[in-house]
Amino acid sequence: MEHHLIYDEFRNALKLGNLSGLRCRDCGQAVIPPKMACHNCQSLNLEPAQFTKTGTIYTFTVIRTAPSGFSPPYVVALVRLKDGPMLMGIVENVDAEQASMENLMGREVKVGCAGLAGERFGRENHSVAFNLVNG
């Protein structure tokens, strides 16, 4: 089976400032981060695609008990990209103690990449990150 874009390539492109993913050739659905099959129609007929790096916060939560490599509290948001797909990541430039529906919901963000402390499974750790635009 051919892999059109593996997660390491997605993460490396993100570190270089590009938002890569896959698009289903059968139903047109965006698959980001990349997976083996389309989550909409389960097709394996996927092709590499580039996406805009801006979107709006759809929902969020404050993490107060975190896994290894993360320093709580921090905000994790689900963002709807301007191209349509949703992506989850850490909101970097917000005070988690001040996070509220009024100051985060619907806010515009730019997609980036955050390095995480520590090393797991013999490689560096990175996560999708968002930064509030004008804020």
DSSP file with accessible surface (Angstrom, degrees, kcal/mol):
  #  RESIDUE AA STRUCTURE BP1 BP2  ACC     N-H-->O    O-->H-N    N-H-->O    O-->H-N    TCO  KAPPA ALPHA  PHI   PSI    X-CA   Y-CA   Z-CA
    1    1 A M              0   0  152      0, 0.0     2,-0.3     0, 0.0     0, 0.0   0.000 360.0 360.0 360.0 134.9    0.0    0.0    0.0
    2    2 A E        -     0   0  143      2,-0.0     2,-0.6     1,-0.0     0, 0.0  -0.645 360.0-148.5 -85.9 133.8    1.3    3.4   -0.9
    3    3 A H        -     0   0  111     -2,-0.3     3,-0.2     1,-0.1    33,-0.1  -0.921   9.3-170.7-102.3 117.8    1.5    6.1    1.7
    4    4 A H  S    S+     0   0   51     -2,-0.6     2,-0.3     1,-0.3    -1,-0.1   0.782  76.2   1.5 -80.6 -29.0    1.0    9.6    0.2
    5    5 A L  S    S-     0   0   24     30,-0.1    -1,-0.3    43,-0.1     2,-0.2  -0.836  70.5-155.6-159.7 117.8    1.9   11.5    3.3
    6    6 A I    >>  -     0   0   75     -2,-0.3     4,-2.0    -3,-0.2     3,-0.5  -0.585  33.0-107.2 -95.2 163.9    3.1   10.1    6.6
    7    7 A Y  H 3> S+     0   0  102      1,-0.3     4,-3.0     2,-0.2     5,-0.2   0.870 117.9  57.1 -59.9 -38.8    2.7   11.9   10.0
    8    8 A D  H 3> S+     0   0   54      1,-0.2     4,-2.7     2,-0.2    -1,-0.3   0.896 107.9  48.3 -60.0 -38.6    6.5   12.6   10.2
    9    9 A E  H <> S+     0   0   94     -3,-0.5     4,-2.4     2,-0.2    -1,-0.2   0.895 111.0  51.0 -67.4 -39.0    6.3   14.5    6.8
   10   10 A F  H  X S+     0   0    0     -4,-2.0     4,-2.3     2,-0.2    10,-0.3   0.952 113.3  45.1 -59.1 -49.4    3.2   16.4    8.1
   11   11 A R  H  X S+     0   0   24     -4,-3.0     4,-2.3     1,-0.2    -2,-0.2   0.922 113.1  49.7 -64.1 -42.5    5.1   17.4   11.3
   12   12 A N  H  X S+     0   0   65     -4,-2.7     4,-1.3    -5,-0.2    -1,-0.2   0.902 110.8  49.7 -65.5 -39.9    8.3   18.3    9.4
   13   13 A A  H  <>S+     0   0   16     -4,-2.4     5,-3.0     2,-0.2     3,-0.3   0.916 109.7  52.4 -63.0 -40.9    6.3   20.5    6.9
   14   14 A L  H ><5S+     0   0    7     -4,-2.3     3,-1.6     1,-0.2    -2,-0.2   0.914 105.5  53.7 -61.7 -41.9    4.6   22.2    9.8
   15   15 A K  H 3<5S+     0   0   76     -4,-2.3    -1,-0.2     1,-0.3    -2,-0.2   0.823 108.8  50.6 -62.1 -28.8    7.9   23.0   11.4
   16   16 A L  T 3<5S-     0   0  142     -4,-1.3    -1,-0.3    -3,-0.3    -2,-0.2   0.395 128.1 -98.5 -89.8   1.8    8.9   24.6    8.1
   17   17 A G  T < 5S+     0   0   28     -3,-1.6     2,-0.4     1,-0.3    -3,-0.2   0.622  85.2 119.0  95.5  12.9    5.7   26.7    8.0
   18   18 A N      < -     0   0   83     -5,-3.0     2,-0.8    -6,-0.1    -1,-0.3  -0.911  53.3-146.3-114.1 142.2    3.6   24.6    5.7
   19   19 A L        +     0   0    1     32,-0.5    32,-2.7    -2,-0.4     2,-0.3  -0.872  28.7 177.3-108.2 100.6    0.3   22.9    6.5
   20   20 A S  E     +A   50   0A  12     -2,-0.8     2,-0.3   -10,-0.3    30,-0.2  -0.692  11.0 138.5-101.4 156.3    0.1   19.7    4.5
   21   21 A G  E     -A   49   0A   0     28,-2.4    28,-2.4    -2,-0.3     2,-0.3  -0.855  44.4 -86.3-165.9-158.8   -2.6   17.0    4.5
   22   22 A L  E     -AB  48  31A   4      9,-2.2     9,-3.4    26,-0.3     2,-0.4  -0.913  21.7-152.7-128.2 154.2   -4.5   14.8    2.2
   23   23 A R  E     -AB  47  30A  77     24,-2.6    24,-2.3    -2,-0.3     2,-0.4  -0.994  25.4-119.5-126.4 135.9   -7.6   15.2    0.2
   24   24 A C  E  >  -A   46   0A   2      5,-2.6     4,-1.5    -2,-0.4    22,-0.2  -0.608  12.8-155.6 -74.8 125.7   -9.9   12.3   -0.7
   25   25 A R  T  4 S+     0   0  117     20,-3.2    -1,-0.2    -2,-0.4    21,-0.1   0.698  91.9  50.2 -72.9 -19.0  -10.1   11.8   -4.5
   26   26 A D  T  4 S+     0   0  103     19,-0.5    -1,-0.2     3,-0.1    20,-0.1   0.902 130.6   8.4 -88.1 -44.5  -13.5   10.1   -4.1
   27   27 A C  T  4 S-     0   0   55      2,-0.1    -2,-0.2    16,-0.0    -1,-0.1   0.515  91.8-121.7-117.2  -8.6  -15.5   12.4   -1.8
   28   28 A G     <  +     0   0   36     -4,-1.5    -3,-0.1     1,-0.2     2,-0.1   0.433  57.0 151.9  84.8  -1.1  -13.3   15.5   -1.6
   29   29 A Q        -     0   0   67     -6,-0.1    -5,-2.6     1,-0.1     2,-0.3  -0.357  46.0-121.4 -66.8 140.9  -12.9   15.4    2.2
   30   30 A A  E     -B   23   0A   4     -7,-0.2     2,-0.5    53,-0.1    -7,-0.2  -0.623  19.0-158.5 -79.4 140.3   -9.8   16.9    3.8
   31   31 A V  E     -B   22   0A   0     -9,-3.4    -9,-2.2    -2,-0.3     4,-0.1  -0.918  19.1-171.4-123.5  99.0   -7.8   14.4    5.9
   32   32 A I  S    S+     0   0   15     -2,-0.5    54,-0.1    54,-0.2   -11,-0.1  -0.982  70.8  29.0-145.5 128.2   -5.6   16.4    8.3
   33   33 A P  S    S-     0   0   30      0, 0.0   -12,-0.1     0, 0.0    -1,-0.1   0.692 116.5 -98.7 -59.4 163.7   -3.5   15.3   10.0
   34   34 A P        +     0   0   14      0, 0.0     2,-0.3     0, 0.0    -2,-0.1  -0.215  48.2 176.1 -63.6 143.8   -2.8   12.6    7.5
   35   35 A K        -     0   0  121     -4,-0.1   -30,-0.1   -29,-0.1    -4,-0.0  -0.855  43.0-105.1-134.9 173.3   -4.4    9.1    8.0
   36   36 A M  S    S+     0   0   88     -2,-0.3     2,-0.3     1,-0.1    10,-0.1   0.831 100.2  23.1 -71.3 -33.2   -4.5    5.9    6.0
   37   37 A A  S    S-     0   0   31      8,-0.1     2,-0.2   -13,-0.0     7,-0.2  -0.931  90.5 -92.0-136.0 157.6   -8.1    6.3    4.9
   38   38 A C     >  -     0   0    1      5,-2.6     4,-1.8    -2,-0.3    -7,-0.1  -0.501  28.2-146.6 -65.4 129.8  -10.7    9.1    4.5
   39   39 A H  T  4 S+     0   0  112     -2,-0.2    -1,-0.2    -9,-0.2    -8,-0.1   0.660  95.6  51.9 -75.3 -12.8  -12.7    9.4    7.7
   40   40 A N  T  4 S+     0   0   93      3,-0.1    -1,-0.2     1,-0.0    -2,-0.0   0.925 132.8   3.6 -86.7 -49.1  -15.8   10.4    5.7
   41   41 A C  T  4 S-     0   0   51      2,-0.1    -2,-0.2   -12,-0.0    -1,-0.0   0.374  90.1-122.6-121.6   0.3  -16.0    7.5    3.1
   42   42 A Q     <  +     0   0  128     -4,-1.8    -3,-0.1     1,-0.2     2,-0.1   0.604  56.6 155.7  66.1  14.7  -13.1    5.2    4.2
   43   43 A S        -     0   0   16      1,-0.1    -5,-2.6    -6,-0.1    -1,-0.2  -0.400  41.9-154.0 -68.1 147.8  -11.5    5.4    0.8
   44   44 A L        +     0   0   91     -7,-0.2     2,-1.7     1,-0.1    -1,-0.1   0.350  68.7 106.9 -97.6   3.2   -7.8    4.8    0.4
   45   45 A N        +     0   0   58     -7,-0.0   -20,-3.2     2,-0.0   -19,-0.5  -0.562  50.3 150.0 -86.5  76.6   -7.7    7.0   -2.7
   46   46 A L  E     -A   24   0A   3     -2,-1.7   -22,-0.2   -22,-0.2    -2,-0.0  -0.814  28.8-164.6-114.0 151.1   -6.0   10.1   -1.1
   47   47 A E  E     -A   23   0A  77    -24,-2.3   -24,-2.6    -2,-0.3   -42,-0.0  -0.972  32.3 -96.7-133.0 148.8   -3.7   12.7   -2.6
   48   48 A P  E     +A   22   0A  79      0, 0.0     2,-0.3     0, 0.0   -26,-0.3  -0.295  46.7 177.3 -61.2 146.3   -1.4   15.2   -0.9
   49   49 A A  E     -A   21   0A  20    -28,-2.4   -28,-2.4     2,-0.0     2,-0.4  -0.980  25.0-132.0-147.8 155.8   -2.8   18.7   -0.4
   50   50 A Q  E     -A   20   0A 122     -2,-0.3     2,-0.3   -30,-0.2   -30,-0.2  -0.877  23.4-161.7-108.4 145.8   -1.8   22.1    1.1
   51   51 A F        -     0   0   13    -32,-2.7   -32,-0.5    -2,-0.4     2,-0.0  -0.897  26.1 -98.1-126.9 155.9   -4.1   24.0    3.4
   52   52 A T        -     0   0   55     -2,-0.3    31,-0.2     1,-0.1    30,-0.1  -0.364  28.2-134.0 -68.1 153.2   -4.3   27.6    4.6
   53   53 A K  S    S+     0   0   49     28,-0.1    58,-3.2   -36,-0.1     2,-0.3   0.079  76.1  81.8-100.3  24.6   -2.7   28.2    8.0
   54   54 A T  E     +C  110   0B  35     56,-0.2    28,-2.6    76,-0.0    29,-0.3  -0.931  45.9 134.7-128.4 153.7   -5.5   30.3    9.4
   55   55 A G  E     -CD 109  81B   1     54,-1.9    54,-2.8    -2,-0.3     2,-0.4  -0.942  43.8 -93.2-169.5-170.5   -8.9   29.4   11.0
   56   56 A T  E     -CD 108  80B  60     24,-2.1    24,-2.5    -2,-0.3     2,-0.4  -0.946  38.6-102.0-127.2 147.3  -11.2   30.2   13.9
   57   57 A I  E     + D   0  79B   4     50,-2.2    49,-2.2    -2,-0.4    22,-0.2  -0.516  33.3 179.1 -68.9 122.9  -11.6   28.6   17.3
   58   58 A Y  E     -     0   0B 127     20,-3.1     2,-0.3     1,-0.4    21,-0.2   0.821  68.0 -23.3 -91.2 -43.0  -14.7   26.3   17.2
   59   59 A T  E     - D   0  78B  64     19,-1.5    19,-2.8    45,-0.1    -1,-0.4  -0.963  63.9-170.5-160.2 168.2  -14.3   25.0   20.8
   60   60 A F  E     - D   0  77B  37     -2,-0.3     2,-0.3    17,-0.3    17,-0.2  -0.969   8.2-156.7-156.0 167.8  -11.6   24.7   23.5
   61   61 A T  E     - D   0  76B  77     15,-2.4    15,-2.6    -2,-0.3     2,-0.6  -0.981  22.3-122.8-147.2 155.4  -10.8   23.3   26.9
   62   62 A V  E     - D   0  75B  31     -2,-0.3     2,-0.6    13,-0.2    13,-0.2  -0.900  23.2-146.2-100.2 124.0   -8.3   24.0   29.6
   63   63 A I  E     + D   0  74B  42     11,-3.4    11,-1.6    -2,-0.6     3,-0.1  -0.822  27.4 165.0 -92.1 121.3   -6.0   21.1   30.5
   64   64 A R  S    S+     0   0  136     -2,-0.6     2,-0.5     1,-0.3    -1,-0.1   0.621  70.6  48.0-110.7 -20.7   -5.1   21.1   34.2
   65   65 A T  S    S-     0   0  136      6,-0.1    -1,-0.3     7,-0.0     6,-0.1  -0.976  82.3-171.9-121.5 113.2   -3.7   17.5   34.5
   66   66 A A        -     0   0   31     -2,-0.5     3,-0.1     4,-0.1     2,-0.0  -0.747  21.9-115.4-114.6 155.1   -1.3   16.9   31.7
   67   67 A P    >   -     0   0   72      0, 0.0     3,-1.7     0, 0.0    -1,-0.1  -0.252  59.4 -62.7 -74.8 170.5    0.6   13.9   30.2
   68   68 A S  T 3  S+     0   0   99      1,-0.2     3,-0.1     3,-0.0     0, 0.0  -0.215 123.9  30.0 -53.4 136.2    4.4   13.7   30.2
   69   69 A G  T 3  S+     0   0   26      1,-0.3    48,-1.1    -3,-0.1     2,-0.3   0.317 101.3  96.1  95.3  -7.7    6.0   16.5   28.2
   70   70 A F    <   -     0   0   56     -3,-1.7    -1,-0.3    46,-0.1    -4,-0.1  -0.892  62.0-146.3-116.6 147.7    3.3   19.1   28.8
   71   71 A S        -     0   0  104     -2,-0.3    -6,-0.1    -3,-0.1    -3,-0.0  -0.908  37.7-110.6-114.7 104.0    3.1   21.8   31.4
   72   72 A P  S    S+     0   0   62      0, 0.0    -8,-0.2     0, 0.0     2,-0.1  -0.352  85.4  52.8 -75.6 161.8   -0.4   22.5   32.7
   73   73 A P  S    S+     0   0   53      0, 0.0    23,-0.3     0, 0.0     2,-0.3   0.622  74.3 138.0 -81.3 153.2   -2.5   24.5   32.6
   74   74 A Y  E     -D   63   0B  32    -11,-1.6   -11,-3.4    22,-0.1     2,-0.5  -0.969  48.0-111.6-151.7 163.5   -2.8   25.1   28.9
   75   75 A V  E     -DE  62  91B   2     16,-0.6    16,-2.7    -2,-0.3     2,-0.4  -0.860  20.9-167.5-104.7 130.7   -5.5   25.5   26.3
   76   76 A V  E     -DE  61  90B  27    -15,-2.6   -15,-2.4    -2,-0.5     2,-0.3  -0.965  15.8-170.7-112.4 131.7   -6.3   23.0   23.6
   77   77 A A  E     -DE  60  89B   1     12,-2.9    12,-2.0    -2,-0.4     2,-0.6  -0.922  25.9-138.7-125.4 151.2   -8.6   24.2   20.8
   78   78 A L  E     -DE  59  88B  41    -19,-2.8   -20,-3.1    -2,-0.3   -19,-1.5  -0.951  32.7-165.6-101.9 120.3  -10.5   22.6   17.9
   79   79 A V  E     -DE  57  87B   0      8,-3.0     8,-2.4    -2,-0.6     2,-0.7  -0.920  19.6-141.5-115.8 133.7  -10.1   25.0   15.0
   80   80 A R  E     -DE  56  86B 108    -24,-2.5   -24,-2.1    -2,-0.4     6,-0.2  -0.855  28.0-138.8 -90.5 115.9  -12.0   25.2   11.8
   81   81 A L  E >   -D   55   0B   3      4,-3.1     3,-2.4    -2,-0.7   -26,-0.3  -0.360  20.5-112.8 -70.3 155.5   -9.5   26.0    9.1
   82   82 A K  T 3  S+     0   0  130    -28,-2.6   -27,-0.1     1,-0.3    -1,-0.1   0.814 119.4  59.7 -59.6 -27.0  -10.5   28.5    6.3
   83   83 A D  T 3  S-     0   0   66    -29,-0.3    -1,-0.3   -31,-0.2   -53,-0.1   0.498 122.3-106.4 -78.7  -5.7  -10.3   25.5    3.9
   84   84 A G  S <  S+     0   0   32     -3,-2.4    -2,-0.1     1,-0.3    -1,-0.1  -0.148  80.9 110.2 114.2 -42.8  -12.9   23.7    5.9
   85   85 A P        -     0   0   11      0, 0.0    -4,-3.1     0, 0.0    -1,-0.3  -0.253  61.6-124.3 -69.9 163.3  -11.3   20.9    7.9
   86   86 A M  E     -E   80   0B  54     -6,-0.2     2,-0.3   -56,-0.1    -6,-0.2  -0.815  25.1-173.6-105.9 147.8  -10.9   20.9   11.6
   87   87 A L  E     -E   79   0B   5     -8,-2.4    -8,-3.0    -2,-0.3     2,-0.4  -0.997  13.3-142.9-141.8 139.4   -7.6   20.6   13.4
   88   88 A M  E     +E   78   0B 116     -2,-0.3     2,-0.3   -10,-0.2    40,-0.2  -0.834  36.0 130.5-106.1 143.4   -6.8   20.3   17.1
   89   89 A G  E     -E   77   0B   5    -12,-2.0   -12,-2.9    -2,-0.4     2,-0.4  -0.975  54.0 -70.0-170.3-178.9   -3.8   21.8   18.9
   90   90 A I  E     -Ef  76 129B  21     38,-2.1    40,-3.3    -2,-0.3     2,-0.7  -0.702  35.6-135.7 -88.4 135.2   -2.4   23.9   21.7
   91   91 A V  E     -Ef  75 130B   4    -16,-2.7   -16,-0.6    -2,-0.4     3,-0.4  -0.835  24.8-174.2 -90.9 115.2   -3.2   27.6   21.9
   92   92 A E        +     0   0   95     38,-2.9     2,-0.5    -2,-0.7    39,-0.2   0.867  67.6  51.6 -83.0 -41.5    0.2   29.1   22.8
   93   93 A N  S    S+     0   0   63     37,-0.5     2,-0.4     2,-0.1    -1,-0.2  -0.193  90.1  90.6-100.9  47.9   -0.3   32.8   23.3
   94   94 A V  S    S-     0   0   33     -2,-0.5     2,-0.7    -3,-0.4   -19,-0.2  -0.998  75.9-120.6-138.3 141.4   -3.2   32.7   25.8
   95   95 A D    >>  -     0   0   91     -2,-0.4     3,-1.7     1,-0.2     4,-0.5  -0.731  20.4-150.3 -79.0 114.1   -3.2   32.6   29.6
   96   96 A A  G >4 S+     0   0    8     -2,-0.7     3,-0.9   -23,-0.3    -1,-0.2   0.830  95.4  58.7 -58.1 -31.9   -5.1   29.4   30.5
   97   97 A E  G 34 S+     0   0  109      1,-0.2    -1,-0.3   -24,-0.1    -2,-0.0   0.719 109.4  44.5 -71.0 -19.3   -6.3   31.0   33.7
   98   98 A Q  G <4 S+     0   0  124     -3,-1.7    -1,-0.2     2,-0.0    -2,-0.2   0.391  83.2 126.4-102.8   0.7   -8.0   33.8   31.7
   99   99 A A    <<  +     0   0   22     -3,-0.9     2,-0.3    -4,-0.5   -37,-0.1  -0.397  31.4 154.7 -64.9 130.4   -9.5   31.5   29.0
  100  100 A S     >  -     0   0   35     -2,-0.1     4,-1.3     1,-0.1     5,-0.5  -0.969  57.5-105.7-149.9 164.4  -13.2   32.0   28.6
  101  101 A M  H  > S+     0   0  111     -2,-0.3     4,-1.4     1,-0.2     3,-0.4   0.895 118.7  54.4 -56.8 -41.4  -16.0   31.6   26.0
  102  102 A E  H  4 S+     0   0  167      1,-0.2    -1,-0.2     2,-0.2    -3,-0.1   0.845 114.4  36.7 -65.8 -36.2  -16.0   35.4   25.6
  103  103 A N  H  4 S+     0   0   56     -3,-0.2    -1,-0.2    -5,-0.2    -2,-0.2   0.525 128.2  28.2-100.8  -0.4  -12.3   35.8   24.8
  104  104 A L  H >< S+     0   0    0     -4,-1.3     3,-2.2    -3,-0.4   -47,-0.3   0.713  85.3  99.4-123.9 -39.1  -11.7   32.7   22.8
  105  105 A M  T 3< S+     0   0   65     -4,-1.4   -47,-0.2    -5,-0.5     3,-0.1  -0.306 101.2   4.6 -60.2 128.6  -14.7   31.4   20.9
  106  106 A G  T 3  S+     0   0   52    -49,-2.2    -1,-0.3     1,-0.3     2,-0.1   0.417  93.1 146.2  80.0  -0.1  -14.6   32.5   17.2
  107  107 A R    <   -     0   0   72     -3,-2.2   -50,-2.2   -51,-0.1    -1,-0.3  -0.411  51.7-115.1 -71.5 143.8  -11.2   34.1   17.5
  108  108 A E  E     -C   56   0B  72    -52,-0.2    25,-2.7    25,-0.2     2,-0.3  -0.570  37.9-176.4 -79.3 139.2   -8.9   33.9   14.5
  109  109 A V  E     -CG  55 132B   0    -54,-2.8   -54,-1.9    23,-0.3     2,-0.4  -0.923  22.6-135.1-132.8 159.8   -5.7   31.8   14.9
  110  110 A K  E     -CG  54 131B 110     21,-2.3    21,-1.9    -2,-0.3     2,-0.3  -0.951  28.1-122.7-114.0 136.6   -2.7   31.0   12.8
  111  111 A V  E     + G   0 130B   2    -58,-3.2    19,-0.2    -2,-0.4     2,-0.2  -0.578  44.6 146.2 -82.1 137.4   -1.4   27.4   12.7
  112  112 A G  E     - G   0 129B  16     17,-3.4    17,-2.0    -2,-0.3     2,-0.4  -0.698  43.2 -93.5-145.9-158.4    2.1   26.7   13.8
  113  113 A C  E     - G   0 128B  34     15,-0.2     2,-0.4    -2,-0.2    15,-0.2  -0.994  24.9-158.8-135.4 133.7    4.2   24.0   15.5
  114  114 A A  E     - G   0 127B   6     13,-3.0    13,-2.6    -2,-0.4     2,-0.3  -0.945  13.9-137.2-114.4 134.1    5.2   23.7   19.1
  115  115 A G  E     - G   0 126B  58     -2,-0.4     2,-0.3    11,-0.2    11,-0.2  -0.668  21.3-145.8 -83.1 142.2    8.1   21.7   20.4
  116  116 A L  E     -     0   0B  39      9,-2.2     9,-0.5    -2,-0.3   -46,-0.1  -0.841  20.5-101.5-110.6 150.3    7.4   19.6   23.5
  117  117 A A  E    S+     0   0B  67    -48,-1.1    -1,-0.1    -2,-0.3     9,-0.0  -0.297  82.2  15.0 -65.1 149.6    9.8   18.9   26.4
  118  118 A G  E    S-     0   0B  60      1,-0.1     7,-0.6     6,-0.0     2,-0.4  -0.066  80.5 -92.3  82.0 176.7   11.4   15.5   26.5
  119  119 A E  E     - G   0 124B 136      5,-0.1     2,-0.4     3,-0.0     5,-0.2  -1.000  31.5-168.2-136.0 130.8   11.9   12.8   24.0
  120  120 A R  E >  S- G   0 123B 120      3,-1.3     3,-1.4    -2,-0.4    -2,-0.0  -0.968  70.8  -0.8-122.0 138.4    9.6    9.8   23.4
  121  121 A F  T 3  S-     0   0  174     -2,-0.4    -1,-0.2     1,-0.3     3,-0.1   0.817 126.1 -61.9  58.2  31.5   10.3    6.7   21.4
  122  122 A G  T 3  S+     0   0   64      1,-0.2     2,-0.3    -3,-0.1    -1,-0.3   0.678 115.3  88.1  74.8  18.9   13.7    8.0   20.3
  123  123 A R  E <  S- G   0 120B 110     -3,-1.4    -3,-1.3     0, 0.0    -1,-0.2  -0.977  81.4 -90.4-145.3 162.4   12.6   11.2   18.5
  124  124 A E  E     - G   0 119B  97     -2,-0.3     2,-0.4    -5,-0.2    -5,-0.1  -0.294  40.5-127.0 -69.9 153.2   11.7   14.8   19.2
  125  125 A N  E     +     0   0B  30     -7,-0.6    -9,-2.2    -9,-0.5     2,-0.3  -0.880  31.1 169.4-106.7 133.9    8.2   15.7   20.1
  126  126 A H  E     - G   0 115B  39     -2,-0.4     2,-0.3   -11,-0.2   -11,-0.2  -0.982  10.1-166.8-139.9 152.7    6.1   18.3   18.3
  127  127 A S  E     - G   0 114B  26    -13,-2.6   -13,-3.0    -2,-0.3     2,-0.2  -0.947  34.4 -95.0-135.3 155.9    2.5   19.3   18.4
  128  128 A V  E     - G   0 113B   7     -2,-0.3   -38,-2.1   -40,-0.2     2,-0.3  -0.491  48.7-168.7 -66.1 136.4    0.2   21.5   16.3
  129  129 A A  E     -fG  90 112B   0    -17,-2.0   -17,-3.4   -40,-0.2     2,-0.4  -0.954  12.4-154.1-130.5 152.0    0.0   24.9   17.9
  130  130 A F  E     -fG  91 111B   0    -40,-3.3   -38,-2.9    -2,-0.3   -37,-0.5  -0.956   1.8-160.0-123.2 145.8   -2.2   27.9   17.3
  131  131 A N  E     - G   0 110B  55    -21,-1.9   -21,-2.3    -2,-0.4     2,-0.1  -0.996  27.3-116.2-124.3 130.7   -1.5   31.6   18.0
  132  132 A L  E >   - G   0 109B  14     -2,-0.4     3,-0.7   -23,-0.2     2,-0.4  -0.385  27.7-127.5 -61.6 135.7   -4.3   34.1   18.4
  133  133 A V  T 3  S+     0   0   43    -25,-2.7   -25,-0.2     1,-0.3    -1,-0.1  -0.731  90.5   3.6 -83.6 134.8   -4.2   36.7   15.6
  134  134 A N  T 3         0   0  158     -2,-0.4    -1,-0.3     1,-0.1   -26,-0.0   0.924 360.0 360.0  56.7  46.1   -4.3   40.2   17.1
  135  135 A G    <         0   0   66     -3,-0.7    -2,-0.1   -41,-0.0    -3,-0.1   0.436 360.0 360.0-172.2 360.0   -4.1   39.0   20.6
